[in-house]
Amino acid sequence: MVWILVLASTAALIVPIMIWFNIPYSPMKRSFQRDVQRHSQESIRPTGVFTEESIRHLPEPVQNHFKAAGLIDQPIMPWTKILAPSAHMFESKNSGPLVMDYTFYLFGHQPVRLAYMNTSMFGLPFEAFDSFQNGKGFMKGVIGKGFPLFNETGPAMNGAQLMTILGELFLIPSLIFSEYITWEPIDTHQARATITYGDVSGSGVFTFGDDGFVQSFHTKERAKIGTDGSVAFLEWSGVFEGWRTDENGMGIPIHLKAIWHEPDGEFIYFEPANGFNIEWGKSPS
């Protein structure tokens, strides 16, 4: 009789937990979705189209990218959604990849980046939410939908998240024209960009190929922040490997990867192994 009571009590605890783990809802995902909805609504406004006249003040290689990417006469998008299923994230050079579904949004009305990652660890759901909005950045992680693993904030995180937006600038071309971005010509294949929002600022160099497309972004001003709160300033690159044309005639990168340049060599810590999809937001005409 006692063992029946023990089994019943155990089941009464385990069954609700398993149901909670398996239902689609999670507080972190809901928080991400609310922020996406709010910023999407704020960014929607009549904005017109990209024109050769509107890009004339930009450095020559940036203009060439706009032309190569088929952006001239295309609507100025208010936001971009990037979905990378089965993206690989590496904690170190010697670790295996953490495979996750990675979704992030970039917005054109002001520097805003919202990223949601979903996978499992030790058989339990693991989620992370990276954000830069209202001049503040954070990186949160929870396991089992409610047990916090890390929640990193502070000045270094603010700067790191803003620099990530700068590195991804050509995924949200409308932000290139904003008051938050300034450009410095270097030569026919390079241009320096600086992003400033409130008291947070940083810069880096974009390199462009002979075909006109941006190839990479490189900076020494991005902090590497560990989930334990450690901070180290290393050289950082974002690489765009090849470009293709989507159904609207607009260029999108074929492959992306993010690299830390550590003292003992390059460390590719993020790579969408199975490609990714881009969705461009639309403004009212």
Buried (B, 14 or more C-beta within 10 A) or exposed (E): EEEEEEEEEEEEEEEEEEEBBEEEEBEBBEBBEEBBEEBBEBBBEEBEEBBEEBBEEBBEBBBBBBBBBBBBEBBBBBBBBBBBBBBBBBEEEEEEBBBBEBBBBBBBBBBBBBBBBBBBEEEEBBBBBBBBBEBBBBBBBBBBBEEEBBEBBBEBBBBBBBBBBBBBBBBBBBBBBBEBBEBEEBEEBBBBBBBBBEEBBBBBBBBBBEEBBBBBBBBEBBBBBEEEEEBEBBBBBBBBEEBEEEEEEBBBBEBBBBBBEBEEEEBBBBBBEEBBEEEBBEBEE
